Amino acid sequence: MPFTALTKPGRGRHGMVSPSMAGQSTTSTHAPWMVEAVEALAHELRLHHAPTADHSHRLAAHARVLAEAMRLDPLNSTEAELVAMLHDVGKLAVDPHILDWPGPLDDGQRERLRRHTIEGEEMLARIAGLEHLAAAVRATHEAWDGSGYPDGLQGDQIPQTARIVSVVDAYDAMTSQRAYRRPLTRREALSRLRAAAGVQFDPRVVGALLTIV
């Protein structure tokens, strides 16, 4: 699936963008070299672990819609989309058997998985034209109250695009099937996000999500 931005997105069964609608039109904010670099990374991620690649494509669509609902300018909306697409690129360095683990991870597995944000940052920092996305990719698992990782950033210290990706990542994870649990309903997922606003998530981002789902 080629990486492109969205216009007039369709809605999926949980009220966000249907993954089948991702990639329907390209915006002028995507330079050809950037599209090629992102597509190459997305292709490598699909070869390494297809479910992670599918998740990243869904998040790219969701993040752009949410950024536009927050009235971010086109450049920042595109950046949110790109960060979402690449937020898990560091999982290229994680063994697929950990990514497919059917239950809770042990301490060693958990630490290995948590390093994917750092490794994603390091990968992007080495790619000319994508290095400006590295810090936000590193920060996509930070928490509003400072309890996240890898750096314990808090509030507005966390890049805005990372805060957007964090919310749509949680929503997608909760409403997707997992080997060890059923997907939550839209109502259940939104209730959990609302409860975590101001703790794990930026309240403004959660509020914007609630208006569009």
Residue pairs with C-beta under 8 A, 6 or more apart in sequence:
1 22
1 23
1 42
1 57
2 23
2 35
2 39
3 23
3 35
3 38
3 39
3 42
3 57
3 60
3 85
4 22
4 23
4 24
4 25
4 26
4 27
4 30
4 35
5 25
5 26
5 27
5 29
5 30
5 64
5 78
5 81
6 17
6 21
6 22
6 23
6 24
6 25
6 61
6 64
6 65
6 81
7 24
7 25
7 27
9 17
9 18
9 21
9 24
9 61
9 64
9 65
10 17
10 18
10 20
10 21
11 17
11 18
12 18
12 19
14 171
14 175
14 186
14 189
14 213
15 186
15 212
15 213
16 58
16 61
16 62
16 65
16 168
16 171
16 172
16 212
16 213
17 58
17 61
17 62
17 65
18 61
19 54
19 57
19 58
19 61
21 61
22 57
22 58
22 60
22 61
23 57
26 35
27 74
27 78
29 74
29 75
29 78
30 78
31 129
33 129
34 82
34 129
34 130
37 127
37 129
37 130
38 82
38 85
38 86
38 130
41 86
41 89
41 123
42 53
42 56
42 57
42 85
44 92
45 52
45 53
45 56
45 88
45 89
45 91
45 92
46 53
48 91
48 92
48 96
49 91
49 96
49 99
49 100
51 99
52 88
52 91
52 99
55 88
55 172
55 173
55 176
56 84
56 85
56 86
56 87
56 88
56 89
57 85
58 172
59 84
59 85
59 87
59 165
59 168
59 169
59 172
60 81
60 82
60 84
60 85
61 81
62 84
62 168
62 171
62 172
63 80
63 81
63 83
63 84
63 161
63 164
63 165
63 168
64 77
64 78
64 80
64 81
64 84
65 212
66 80
66 164
66 167
66 168
66 205
66 208
66 209
66 212
67 76
67 77
67 80
67 81
67 161
67 164
68 77
69 208
69 209
69 211
69 212
70 164
70 204
70 205
70 208
72 80
72 160
76 160
76 161
79 133
79 136
79 161
80 160
80 161
80 164
80 165
82 130
82 133
83 133
83 136
83 137
83 140
83 161
83 162
83 164
83 165
84 164
84 165
84 168
84 169
86 120
86 124
86 130
86 133
86 137
87 120
87 137
87 140
87 165
87 169
88 116
88 120
89 120
89 123
89 124
89 137
90 115
90 116
90 117
90 118
90 119
90 120
90 121
90 122
90 123
90 137
91 99
91 113
91 116
91 120
92 119
92 123
93 115
93 116
93 119
94 112
94 113
94 115
94 116
95 112
98 105
98 109
98 112
98 113
99 113
100 179
101 109
102 179
102 180
103 179
103 180
104 180
105 113
114 141
114 149
114 150
115 150
117 137
117 138
117 139
117 140
117 141
117 149
117 150
118 138
118 150
120 134
120 137
120 138
121 134
121 135
121 137
121 138
122 134
124 130
124 131
124 133
124 134
124 137
125 131
125 134
135 159
136 159
136 161
136 162
136 165
137 162
138 150
138 151
138 162
139 151
139 153
139 158
139 159
139 162
140 162
140 165
140 166
140 169
141 148
141 149
141 150
141 166
142 148
142 149
142 151
142 152
142 153
142 154
142 157
142 158
142 162
142 166
143 154
143 166
143 199
143 200
143 201
144 154
144 155
144 158
144 163
144 197
144 198
144 199
144 200
144 201
144 202
144 203
145 154
145 198
145 199
145 200
146 152
146 153
146 154
146 155
147 200
148 200
155 202
158 166
158 202
163 201
163 202
163 205
164 205
166 200
166 201
166 202
166 205
167 193
167 201
167 202
167 205
167 206
167 209
168 209
170 189
170 192
170 193
170 196
170 200
170 201
171 189
171 190
171 193
171 209
171 213
174 183
174 184
174 188
174 189
174 192
175 183
175 184
175 185
175 186
175 189
176 183
177 183
184 192
186 213
190 209
190 210
190 213
193 201
193 206
193 209
193 210
194 206
194 210
196 206
197 203
197 206
197 207
